[in-house]
Amino acid sequence: MSDAPINDTNSSILLGEQTCQQFTLAEIQLATNNFDETLVIGRGGFGNVYKCPINMGLVREVAVKRLHCMSTQGAHEFEAEVKVLSKLRHGNLLSLVGYCNEGNEMLLAYEFMPNGTLKDHLCKADSTLSWLQRLKICIGAARGLDYLHTGTSTQNGVIHRDVKGSNILLDANFAAKISDFGLAKVGPIDHTRTYVSTNVKGTFGYMDPCYFYTGKLTRKSDVYAFGVVLFEVLSGRQAVDSTLDEEQWGLAPWAQDKIKEGKVNQIIDSKLMGQISKKCLKQFVSIAIHCLGTKPKERPTMAEVVFKLESILSQERENSNSIVNEERFIYKVRAFFTGKVDIMSDGAVGSKSMKQDGKVVSKSDFSAHHIRKFAYNELVSATNNFKHMERCPTSYTSIYKGWVDEKSYAPTKCGIGLAIYVREEDILTWKWKLDLKLLEFSHPNITRLLGYCLTNVTMFWVYELIPGIWLDDHLFKAPDRTPLSWAARLKIAHGAAQGLSFFHQRNRPAYNNFEGNHILVDRDFNARLSDYEIDNLLAPRGFSTFERDKLDGLFGPVRGDAESGVQNEIYAFGVVLLKMLTGMKEYDERIPLEQKNLMEWATPLLTNKVNLGTIMDPQLQHNNHLPKGAFELAQLVSKCLQPTRDKNLSIEEISQVLYQCYQNEIISG
């Protein structure tokens, strides 16, 4: 059975005035060479799709979808597509470039997706999509749906209503883009059980049974359809395939039956054999099953789906890296005994290439990161003469945005290459004590230090610019955002602890006053510590008393006593954890008046499960139940905040507890 939509008579959507470009019919005819058949790249129920060259005043190729006069879809779907997509902007939604509604012609112009649809790739006998690529595509599509559901760009959420493999397009880098909004519905997002009453419409094989029988459309109807997509990705099969035996026509019920029988391996696409770890397979199947839950309220939100898929991808990447490391070790042992290759080489196969995340990478990609000494004129060029200045959220230091080549770090033009930011500081009087070429600050949970520039009056530090949002903004300054889930907070906390652990190996604090605005959170909820005090970490030792007197004050209040500084930083990290636990600021209006601050009020309540509920962020509690691991985290926070805390409490121990809490949440979730 084909992907045949079910009709409905009511699909009016009002989102205000559209903001995309309106083309004339003459412009479209010129771009398509009067709808030349040789330009057709797709045909569907809507009509033909044409690939157009860059001749419409646009900076990219476009795909023009032409409504056929005999199409089962009509003006309502056309209007819906224009009004929905013109209001929504997200990296995982297909961009609507413009439209034309002139005479009997209705046309839509989209950004061109060179790699077609997910369905096309899954159905190809020679498909080369690896497991990691499929996971990334799933994550991208899930992010797009989460954006729709949470109403980030509108006052309402959008229910797609036709989620399927053929509506997930792939760009040149195989990034997923949700497409085809002709059936979309706008509805309130007050809570998960809000629904829109509508005539049933969608695609057989993906349709939520509850919606089909009741006509009540919810965001969880999209979640159900996405569960089917997950099984498509895992199996390489279509949602409905009438060429198979009757009991196998529907992918969702067939896959569920196989899982109940304990025959999960029979679901897996043969092309993926050997690529999926047993643990991650179990987690992936669990997500898909939960999406297909009988009752909508039992299904996860798309935000939860995104997070769990990201966790699986992270684990599979670690598995891939461990395989690479094992190959390196075996190679080096073999090389040692054969004497054919330098035992100190970093290559896994000498100068040959290796595979990582399904891509071929060269030996040089695994080489150690070295700090580069920039010339001042190079920074002038990279930053366009320090044109793009911003303020650091944690100090009054000036920072400048720029771009450099990804490999050589040579200056490039604006927007090309690796984004950087340059932090300007006053000259350090102890610079002659240090060999700055020996600096090495490279760790997955810190902002990478690329280099420096030392002039007579100023020190410039050059860092990689990572897109993200500061933790405090996530918690307190973004009310229109989806609240950070419990698992996301644990992942961020553990990542930040790992970063601090890297710094504490030097037995020195990384900050004068650590806070949430030092933690940058990327779109995958990975934590990156930023704006660390390099002079803290490199404060020279072995000075005479006279020299120390001269340096007094340059290194902040904790530099004279490194051990005390590290313990102070652990206390500060405990404060950050407390904010994540409670969702409150240090001086929050919800704190009782008789209490000075959050720490004084909350600390006595952390060690009692009953009291913990009174200070826990309400967004993390469901039916007055605390999330799994909340009490363990509260006890950890209490240890960090005790004035007479154990001096032996280390950031490594804190990191271990956070990791265990995170893993337990992922497994139980």
ChimeraX attribute file (.defattr): number of C-alpha atoms within 10 A of each C-alpha:
attribute: neighborCount
match mode: 1-to-1
recipient: residues
	/A:1	13
	/A:2	12
	/A:3	18
	/A:4	12
	/A:5	17
	/A:6	13
	/A:7	14
	/A:8	13
	/A:9	10
	/A:10	15
	/A:11	19
	/A:12	15
	/A:13	20
	/A:14	13
	/A:15	16
	/A:16	10
	/A:17	10
	/A:18	15
	/A:19	15
	/A:20	17
	/A:21	13
	/A:22	14
	/A:23	18
	/A:24	13
	/A:25	18
	/A:26	12
	/A:27	15
	/A:28	21
	/A:29	12
	/A:30	13
	/A:31	20
	/A:32	21
	/A:33	14
	/A:34	12
	/A:35	19
	/A:36	12
	/A:37	12
	/A:38	10
	/A:39	16
	/A:40	17
	/A:41	15
	/A:42	13
	/A:43	12
	/A:44	13
	/A:45	14
	/A:46	19
	/A:47	18
	/A:48	18
	/A:49	22
	/A:50	25
	/A:51	25
	/A:52	23
	/A:53	16
	/A:54	12
	/A:55	15
	/A:56	15
	/A:57	7
	/A:58	11
	/A:59	9
	/A:60	13
	/A:61	18
	/A:62	24
	/A:63	24
	/A:64	28
	/A:65	23
	/A:66	21
	/A:67	23
	/A:68	18
	/A:69	13
	/A:70	10
	/A:71	12
	/A:72	13
	/A:73	19
	/A:74	15
	/A:75	14
	/A:76	15
	/A:77	20
	/A:78	20
	/A:79	18
	/A:80	23
	/A:81	21
	/A:82	24
	/A:83	22
	/A:84	24
	/A:85	25
	/A:86	20
	/A:87	16
	/A:88	19
	/A:89	16
	/A:90	16
	/A:91	15
	/A:92	24
	/A:93	23
	/A:94	26
	/A:95	20
	/A:96	25
	/A:97	23
	/A:98	21
	/A:99	24
	/A:100	21
	/A:101	16
	/A:102	12
	/A:103	7
	/A:104	9
	/A:105	12
	/A:106	19
	/A:107	22
	/A:108	23
	/A:109	26
	/A:110	18
	/A:111	18
	/A:112	23
	/A:113	21
	/A:114	15
	/A:115	16
	/A:116	19
	/A:117	22
	/A:118	25
	/A:119	21
	/A:120	14
	/A:121	19
	/A:122	22
	/A:123	13
	/A:124	11
	/A:125	9
	/A:126	9
	/A:127	12
	/A:128	13
	/A:129	19
	/A:130	16
	/A:131	22
	/A:132	22
	/A:133	18
	/A:134	20
	/A:135	21
	/A:136	18
	/A:137	23
	/A:138	24
	/A:139	24
	/A:140	25
	/A:141	30
	/A:142	26
	/A:143	25
	/A:144	23
	/A:145	27
	/A:146	25
	/A:147	24
	/A:148	26
	/A:149	27
	/A:150	24
	/A:151	21
	/A:152	18
	/A:153	15
	/A:154	15
	/A:155	14
	/A:156	18
	/A:157	21
	/A:158	27
	/A:159	28
	/A:160	24
	/A:161	27
	/A:162	25
	/A:163	30
	/A:164	28
	/A:165	25
	/A:166	18
	/A:167	20
	/A:168	26
	/A:169	27
	/A:170	24
	/A:171	17
	/A:172	11
	/A:173	10
	/A:174	20
	/A:175	21
	/A:176	30
	/A:177	26
	/A:178	27
	/A:179	25
	/A:180	20
	/A:181	24
	/A:182	25
	/A:183	25
	/A:184	24
	/A:185	24
	/A:186	23
	/A:187	21
	/A:188	17
	/A:189	18
	/A:190	10
	/A:191	7
	/A:192	16
	/A:193	14
	/A:194	14
	/A:195	19
	/A:196	17
	/A:197	13
	/A:198	16
	/A:199	17
	/A:200	21
	/A:201	22
	/A:202	24
	/A:203	21
	/A:204	18
	/A:205	23
	/A:206	28
	/A:207	24
	/A:208	25
	/A:209	16
	/A:210	17
	/A:211	22
	/A:212	16
	/A:213	9
	/A:214	12
	/A:215	16
	/A:216	17
	/A:217	25
	/A:218	28
	/A:219	28
	/A:220	30
	/A:221	28
	/A:222	26
	/A:223	30
	/A:224	27
	/A:225	26
	/A:226	27
	/A:227	26
	/A:228	29
	/A:229	29
	/A:230	23
	/A:231	24
	/A:232	25
	/A:233	24
	/A:234	24
	/A:235	20
	/A:236	23
	/A:237	19
	/A:238	25
	/A:239	25
	/A:240	19
	/A:241	17
	/A:242	13
	/A:243	9
	/A:244	10
	/A:245	8
	/A:246	9
	/A:247	10
	/A:248	15
	/A:249	18
	/A:250	21
	/A:251	23
	/A:252	25
	/A:253	16
	/A:254	13
	/A:255	24
	/A:256	19
	/A:257	13
	/A:258	14
	/A:259	17
	/A:260	9
	/A:261	9
	/A:262	10
	/A:263	13
	/A:264	16
	/A:265	13
	/A:266	12
	/A:267	20
	/A:268	20
	/A:269	17
	/A:270	12
	/A:271	17
	/A:272	16
	/A:273	11
	/A:274	9
	/A:275	15
	/A:276	17
	/A:277	14
	/A:278	9
	/A:279	12
	/A:280	17
	/A:281	16
	/A:282	14
	/A:283	18
	/A:284	18
	/A:285	20
	/A:286	15
	/A:287	19
	/A:288	26
	/A:289	21
	/A:290	18
	/A:291	27
	/A:292	26
	/A:293	17
	/A:294	14
	/A:295	13
	/A:296	23
	/A:297	12
	/A:298	12
	/A:299	23
	/A:300	20
	/A:301	21
	/A:302	26
	/A:303	19
	/A:304	19
	/A:305	25
	/A:306	20
	/A:307	21
	/A:308	22
	/A:309	21
	/A:310	19
	/A:311	21
	/A:312	21
	/A:313	21
	/A:314	15
	/A:315	15
	/A:316	21
	/A:317	15
	/A:318	13
	/A:319	15
	/A:320	19
	/A:321	15
	/A:322	12
	/A:323	13
	/A:324	17
	/A:325	15
	/A:326	13
	/A:327	16
	/A:328	18
	/A:329	16
	/A:330	14
	/A:331	18
	/A:332	23
	/A:333	13
	/A:334	14
	/A:335	18
	/A:336	14
	/A:337	10
	/A:338	9
	/A:339	11
	/A:340	10
	/A:341	16
	/A:342	12
	/A:343	17
	/A:344	9
	/A:345	16
	/A:346	19
	/A:347	25
	/A:348	21
	/A:349	17
	/A:350	17
	/A:351	13
	/A:352	10
	/A:353	16
	/A:354	17
	/A:355	12
	/A:356	15
	/A:357	16
	/A:358	15
	/A:359	12
	/A:360	10
	/A:361	14
	/A:362	16
	/A:363	17
	/A:364	12
	/A:365	13
	/A:366	11
	/A:367	11
	/A:368	10
	/A:369	15
	/A:370	15
	/A:371	19
	/A:372	18
	/A:373	16
	/A:374	19
	/A:375	12
	/A:376	14
	/A:377	12
	/A:378	17
	/A:379	23
	/A:380	14
	/A:381	18
	/A:382	27
	/A:383	25
	/A:384	18
	/A:385	13
	/A:386	15
	/A:387	12
	/A:388	12
	/A:389	15
	/A:390	14
	/A:391	12
	/A:392	15
	/A:393	11
	/A:394	14
	/A:395	8
	/A:396	9
	/A:397	14
	/A:398	13
	/A:399	21
	/A:400	22
	/A:401	22
	/A:402	31
	/A:403	25
	/A:404	24
	/A:405	15
	/A:406	14
	/A:407	10
	/A:408	8
	/A:409	19
	/A:410	17
	/A:411	23
	/A:412	20
	/A:413	14
	/A:414	15
	/A:415	10
	/A:416	13
	/A:417	17
	/A:418	18
	/A:419	21
	/A:420	23
	/A:421	24
	/A:422	26
	/A:423	21
	/A:424	17
	/A:425	15
	/A:426	12
	/A:427	14
	/A:428	15
	/A:429	10
	/A:430	14
	/A:431	14
	/A:432	8
	/A:433	12
	/A:434	12
	/A:435	8
	/A:436	17
	/A:437	12
	/A:438	9
	/A:439	18
	/A:440	15
	/A:441	17
	/A:442	17
	/A:443	16
	/A:444	14
	/A:445	24
	/A:446	25
	/A:447	22
	/A:448	22
	/A:449	25
	/A:450	23
	/A:451	22
	/A:452	24
	/A:453	20
	/A:454	18
	/A:455	12
	/A:456	7
	/A:457	9
	/A:458	13
	/A:459	18
	/A:460	21
	/A:461	21
	/A:462	26
	/A:463	20
	/A:464	21
	/A:465	18
	/A:466	17
	/A:467	10
	/A:468	16
	/A:469	17
	/A:470	20
	/A:471	25
	/A:472	22
	/A:473	14
	/A:474	20
	/A:475	20
	/A:476	13
	/A:477	11
	/A:478	12
	/A:479	10
	/A:480	12
	/A:481	13
	/A:482	15
	/A:483	17
	/A:484	19
	/A:485	15
	/A:486	22
	/A:487	25
	/A:488	20
	/A:489	21
	/A:490	26
	/A:491	24
	/A:492	28
	/A:493	26
	/A:494	24
	/A:495	25
	/A:496	26
	/A:497	25
	/A:498	26
	/A:499	25
	/A:500	25
	/A:501	21
	/A:502	20
	/A:503	21
	/A:504	20
	/A:505	12
	/A:506	12
	/A:507	14
	/A:508	22
	/A:509	30
	/A:510	27
	/A:511	26
	/A:512	17
	/A:513	18
	/A:514	22
	/A:515	18
	/A:516	22
	/A:517	20
	/A:518	23
	/A:519	28
	/A:520	27
	/A:521	25
	/A:522	16
	/A:523	10
	/A:524	16
	/A:525	23
	/A:526	20
	/A:527	30
	/A:528	24
	/A:529	26
	/A:530	23
	/A:531	23
	/A:532	19
	/A:533	14
	/A:534	15
	/A:535	17
	/A:536	20
	/A:537	20
	/A:538	16
	/A:539	18
	/A:540	14
	/A:541	8
	/A:542	7
	/A:543	11
	/A:544	9
	/A:545	9
	/A:546	8
	/A:547	11
	/A:548	15
	/A:549	10
	/A:550	12
	/A:551	18
	/A:552	12
	/A:553	12
	/A:554	15
	/A:555	17
	/A:556	15
	/A:557	13
	/A:558	21
	/A:559	22
	/A:560	15
	/A:561	11
	/A:562	18
	/A:563	16
	/A:564	16
	/A:565	23
	/A:566	24
	/A:567	22
	/A:568	20
	/A:569	25
	/A:570	24
	/A:571	21
	/A:572	19
	/A:573	25
	/A:574	23
	/A:575	24
	/A:576	22
	/A:577	24
	/A:578	28
	/A:579	21
	/A:580	24
	/A:581	22
	/A:582	21
	/A:583	22
	/A:584	20
	/A:585	20
	/A:586	16
	/A:587	12
	/A:588	12
	/A:589	11
	/A:590	10
	/A:591	19
	/A:592	11
	/A:593	9
	/A:594	7
	/A:595	12
	/A:596	13
	/A:597	16
	/A:598	22
	/A:599	20
	/A:600	13
	/A:601	16
	/A:602	21
	/A:603	20
	/A:604	13
	/A:605	18
	/A:606	26
	/A:607	19
	/A:608	12
	/A:609	15
	/A:610	11
	/A:611	13
	/A:612	21
	/A:613	19
	/A:614	14
	/A:615	20
	/A:616	23
	/A:617	17
	/A:618	16
	/A:619	12
	/A:620	19
	/A:621	14
	/A:622	9
	/A:623	6
	/A:624	10
	/A:625	10
	/A:626	18
	/A:627	15
	/A:628	16
	/A:629	19
	/A:630	21
	/A:631	18
	/A:632	17
	/A:633	21
	/A:634	25
	/A:635	17
	/A:636	20
	/A:637	24
	/A:638	24
	/A:639	21
	/A:640	27
	/A:641	21
	/A:642	14
	/A:643	9
	/A:644	8
	/A:645	13
	/A:646	11
	/A:647	10
	/A:648	8
	/A:649	13
	/A:650	15
	/A:651	25
	/A:652	16
	/A:653	14
	/A:654	23
	/A:655	20
	/A:656	14
	/A:657	17
	/A:658	24
	/A:659	19
	/A:660	15
	/A:661	20
	/A:662	23
	/A:663	17
	/A:664	14
	/A:665	17
	/A:666	16
	/A:667	12
	/A:668	8
	/A:669	14
